[in-house]
Amino acid sequence: MRFALLVALVAIAFIAGLLGRPYVFSEVSGTAMNVSSESAGKEAPLYWVAPMDPNYRRDKPGQSPMGMDLVPVYDDNSLDNEDGGVSINSQIRANLGVKTGVVTRGAVAIPVSTVGYVTDNEEQLTLVHSRISGWVEVLHVKSVGENVKKNQPLFEIYSPELVNAQQEFLLALRVSSGPVAEASGNKLRALGMTDAQIASLKKNGKALQRITMFAPSSGYVTNLNARAGMYIRPDTEIMAIGSRDSVWIIAEFFERQAGLVKAGQEVRFTTPALPNREWQGTIDYVYPELDRRTRSLRARIRVPNTEGTLRPNMFVQLTMDAPIGENLLTVPRSALIQRTNSQHVLVAEGDGYFRPAPVRTGQEAGNRIVVIDGLNEGQRVVTSAQFLIDSETNLEEALLRFESGQTSASSGKGNAETAGLITGIGRISELDLGGESASITLNHGPITELSWPAMTMTFGISESVDTTGLDMDQKVTFRFRETPQGYVVEDLTAMPETQQNTGE
């Protein structure tokens, strides 16, 4: 348990140092604070600090709340790097499990997932109509889904118009076999009779009362609107015949994905009906309009289906890689440190030196993310370390404490003046600024330096504290010290508006 606690505290100190103020790790008693031994012999220490907690400072030697000897810190400018970097020796890097990745430049494609369905290939759909009006006396196809073959009988129709046309043809043959008979034969073809039926009529010399209509193509019946005895006209769709040799996949993309969908892109898809198979196809058409109800963009994929395994209305799940650029910088997604108002990465400069670098990022592409600004090709960034932080809230609190300490140190006070200040975060529950004994009551979180739990407590306020703009229930960071008159706040800063409603 003690070893795990030590590692966790090292990790907290490591993060605070990387994102705020430069601290240098060393191997003094297994701690994370590096002190120059040469400086120790030249001048007096500025203050003493807990080896496992850089925020715990004292103006004289002693022990930390963990029972470890405080470490002296000297005024050594070499320790304060202008870029906020930190040096970590190889042993600590190994203990923390630090890993790095490379900033690369190249073509980037992001994975896009969506859903869709199987439908008939409308280019292979045949609609069956009659060229004459009449009554369906015999229907050879009984139901939707029935397979038919080309030239298979579909139905038989009785049409007075067609009977009269046959009689005219027979009369023309008796009178003359010239142009008049030929014109009558062409009329029968125009009304839907086949050459074989006309030859039979010519041979038998008797008009047929019912004419059989045949299937124009092979496939299966997708729609059947006629029944025996029904009166039909040329505009009546009797049935539709579709083919399963090829089907369409209609993919539906969210509106936000519309810019990523283009004709010619390769697509992979699966269906729950056949979970062990994957198909591939190419988007051959993107519909020009979004669906009015779902606001989705439809795209069409043509897929061969000679085995007939894909059936209309099957649900499918599709994925594709959509290119978003040909010359983009990317870093591993795990390298990004996401804060409330900013994003950072830790750049590995070599020889165990790391510095925080603010970045602006774009779209995620799998396990990498596009970098718009802040990095150059070939740089290495930290991608993995064993940061034993329980939650994002704890990380934010540690960083806020550190940043408040950095602000105070740069506000004109020397390190010697701020030694011994303790940092906390809380909300103002009472504020008394009248008279010489100004005070503030804070509902603050745990303060580990003093082993305090979360509680509500009243502090005195130093005359140097600027209280302008403070208000009730406002979230603040505060720094205080113990005096003979009690605990007195020496520095008080309102937190940004975006962090006023976050957890304590």
Stockholm file with secondary structure:
# STOCKHOLM 1.0

chainA/1-504         MRFALLVALVAIAFIAGLLGRPYVFSEVSGTAMNVSSESAGKEAPLYWVAPMDPNYRRDKPGQSPMGMDLVPVYDDNSLDNEDGGVSINSQIRANLGVKTGVVTRGAVAIPVSTVGYVTDNEEQLTLVHSRISGWVEVLHVKSVGENVKKNQPLFEIYSPELVNAQQEFLLALRVSSGPVAEASGNKLRALGMTDAQIASLKKNGKALQRITMFAPSSGYVTNLNARAGMYIRPDTEIMAIGSRDSVWIIAEFFERQAGLVKAGQEVRFTTPALPNREWQGTIDYVYPELDRRTRSLRARIRVPNTEGTLRPNMFVQLTMDAPIGENLLTVPRSALIQRTNSQHVLVAEGDGYFRPAPVRTGQEAGNRIVVIDGLNEGQRVVTSAQFLIDSETNLEEALLRFESGQTSASSGKGNAETAGLITGIGRISELDLGGESASITLNHGPITELSWPAMTMTFGISESVDTTGLDMDQKVTFRFRETPQGYVVEDLTAMPETQQNTGE
#=GR chainA/1-504 SS CHHHHHHHHHHHHHHHHHHTSCCCCCCGGGCSCCCCHHHHTTSCCSEEEETTEEEEEESSCCBCTTSCBCEEECCCGGGSCTTCCEECCHHHHHHHTCEEEECEEEEEEEEEEEEEEEEECGGGCEEECCSSCEEEEEESCCSTTCEECTTCEEEEEECHHHHHHHHHHHHHHHHCSSHHHHHHHHHHHHTTCCHHHHHHHHHHCSCCSSEEEECSSCEEEEEECCCTTCEECTTCCCEEEECSSEEEEEEEECGGGGGGCCTTCEEEEEETTEEEEEEEEEEEEEEEEECTTTCCEEEEEEEECTTCCSCTTCEEEEEEEEEEEEEEEEEEGGGCEECSSCEEEEEEEETTEEEEEECEEEEEETTEEEEEESCCTTCEEEEECCCCCSCHHHHHHHHHHHHHHHHHHTTTCCHHHHTTCEEEEEEEEEEECSSSCCEEEEEECCBGGGTBCSEEEEEEECTTCCCTTCCTTCEEEEEEEEETTEEEEEEEEECCGGGTTSCC
#=GC SS_cons         CHHHHHHHHHHHHHHHHHHTSCCCCCCGGGCSCCCCHHHHTTSCCSEEEETTEEEEEESSCCBCTTSCBCEEECCCGGGSCTTCCEECCHHHHHHHTCEEEECEEEEEEEEEEEEEEEEECGGGCEEECCSSCEEEEEESCCSTTCEECTTCEEEEEECHHHHHHHHHHHHHHHHCSSHHHHHHHHHHHHTTCCHHHHHHHHHHCSCCSSEEEECSSCEEEEEECCCTTCEECTTCCCEEEECSSEEEEEEEECGGGGGGCCTTCEEEEEETTEEEEEEEEEEEEEEEEECTTTCCEEEEEEEECTTCCSCTTCEEEEEEEEEEEEEEEEEEGGGCEECSSCEEEEEEEETTEEEEEECEEEEEETTEEEEEESCCTTCEEEEECCCCCSCHHHHHHHHHHHHHHHHHHTTTCCHHHHTTCEEEEEEEEEEECSSSCCEEEEEECCBGGGTBCSEEEEEEECTTCCCTTCCTTCEEEEEEEEETTEEEEEEEEECCGGGTTSCC
//
